[in-house]
Amino acid sequence: MNKKNIILILCLVCGMAVATTVSAQGKLVLREDNIEELLSAMTIEEKVSLLVGGPGKLVPGAAGYTCEIERLGIPMTVLADGPAGLRIQPKREGTDETFYCTGFPTSTLLASSWDPELVETVTTAMGNEVLEYGVDVLLAPGMNLHRNPLCGRNFEYYSEDPLLSGKMAAAYVRGIQKNGVGTSIKHFTANNQEINRLENDARVSNRALRELYLKNFEIAVKEGKPWTVMSSYNKLNGEYTQQKHGLLTTVLRDEWGFDGIVMTDWGCKENTVKSVKAGNDLMEWGNQVEIDRILAAVNSGEISQEELDRNVRNMLKYIVKTPHFRHYNFSNNPDLKAHAEVARKAAEESIILLKNEGGTLPLNGNEKVALYGISSIDFVGIGTGSGEVNTTHITNMQEAMQEPSFSFIGAFTLDENLAEFYRQYVAYQQSLEKMEKTNRWKNRNIREEVPISAKAIRLQAFDNDVAVVVIGRNAGEGTDRTLKDDFELSATERELLQNVSTEFHARGKCVIVVLNIGGVIETASWKHLADAILLPWSPGQEGAHAIVDILTGKVNPSGKLPMTFPMNYMDIPSSWNFPYYWDMTKGRKGERENVDYTKYDEDIFVGYRYFQTDNRKVSYPFGYGLSYTAFSYTKPTVKADKDGFTATITIKNTGKVAGREVVELYVSAPSGGLEKPARELKAFTKTKLLAPGESETLTMKVSAYEMASFNEATSSWETADGTYEVLFGASVEDIRATASFRFGKAQAWPVQDVLGVPGE
Ligand code: BGC
């Protein structure tokens, strides 16, 4: 019996419809140009199997798979996590080969570069690892807004501002997808807290959704064209985002033109049928109960043939783009050395200098350094949860500081007793953790600093030229951060900083603080204790080298804050509606505010939109960051036309060393009509590396649509006529030049009112 006949008989036995499975050329298999033909040849069971993920073994450590249908030449495809690099298992049974990936800087640090081109370079390298390790889609970038600093996953996200977040995500997607592999922008949307993330109902006005929590996704979809979107776990205005037709079909596809697949975040919710109908093409990680539910609904007619085919068609269009479909012969051997260089360079271009009193930095690079803080060894390269990457190494500050920075200068000398003390302490802590059998979900945010006596610090101040204090914070999926000992410094950290400051300053020596943190912390109460503060966030496996390059002046810092550092936590409006105080062990009594539901009462006044409008003092404003040089801004020109405006400004390096400047363009809308934030970021750009005395003329374009605010009463985007102020800033507070223009004719873009209203 030949092969064709065997298939035929097998199919008959299985009760499958086989009439069209065999084409004139032989076996009917999926091709790029026969999707419709293939669709009509698929059985209901096959169609349904494509809509639900399943188990797989192709790439150990991958997060999920789509199902194979061998009969039709439909391969299994592989989905694995990001965003700071590819997350797969580094070792496999039965082989000595290793499968390590590069730990690139976290998203918050990448956003601090304000440089989409840099992000695209990083993800071009990252995407090569995705391809070469046999993965089809990287489940990244994470791009929820930084609504509140305590969200445990903020390090995986970019910014409090939707424009910066959207531009970074679009660049990220372009870089990865250049490699012929896909991305999944996540988590769509309003997934802004980890506590009760699977069930929390985010109650958000349509205006805040449109202008903030959807805007960044809109930019990423239109400018990045991701293959896939991941719908979040949470509810939005009473419905799971995964089941919200208005969100997944009306807005995402009909309005924005998204033509890829939507997959659920990794769970199995009730009402799979509603998810399918809403436009969720793929249930991940996939469960038999979901297959059963979909099958039953198709058979009963609850899911129509058109709805089923629509989703299956999306899946087939996705599959024909994948490396597995192309039979790509992956090497399992990407160039990790070259990618480590990319990671280091990216960190160098993104780290933020928050304070530099009297030119404390750069150092000479040959000082004797007292290096404090457990995080100088237990350095936080990335974070925990699904965003963690299995890297060959994460260089820590102790190691990096001992490597020669400039060959003619030599290296820093570390206070060896102090260094050894920290090594011993961290080794002890790590062995305790192992004994406690911690897993990847354990909240390791709180890293107890070890006390050092004032007497010892006095001796160290005699003995060393400078003090560097590393303050570390870890964070990750599944938990939010706490106010005490996390957002705020712990008592031991405060005492350490105080004593180091007193003793070193008494001897005319400087104190430098390095913030190795995943999210914003309180700085206002202690920043006077430091002469210089560097903010590298969680900078990836090579980040410690980049820190040293900045400490020594080999690199001039050019990063700027992608969010605000407030004076204190309760200054942030969303803090009144964030579960920072909630103890999850308490019994359930009715609906728990901020746990079962969260009211986004601050509405559009998130981050600087609030602080600027309310004229409230902050510790460090949005967009802020220092350089070792200075820049002048010339008088700008702004030309308006019916489609928006074009702004031009020249930036000159007026200092003594080469450097790059981020230029931020804010717009203040005319008063009257809708209430507006005092100013909103509408464009930004970064100069090339300018030599001392060198200038560059920069041009930024903003369309009339990009200037619009959302009017809930009319369900439309509206750009009012009138006089607009254009502000060119080195931060949202530090406006260096202004111009204005008249926008002659109001414009409106109506959209459908489909996002629901926030419940009480
Ligand atoms: C996370 C996603 C991740 C997925 C797969 C989920 O719990 O929220 O970000 O992509 O797991 O690991």
Residues whose N, C-alpha, C, O or C-beta is under 5 A from the ligand:
A	BS01	BGC	A63 D81 L139 D265 W266 S386
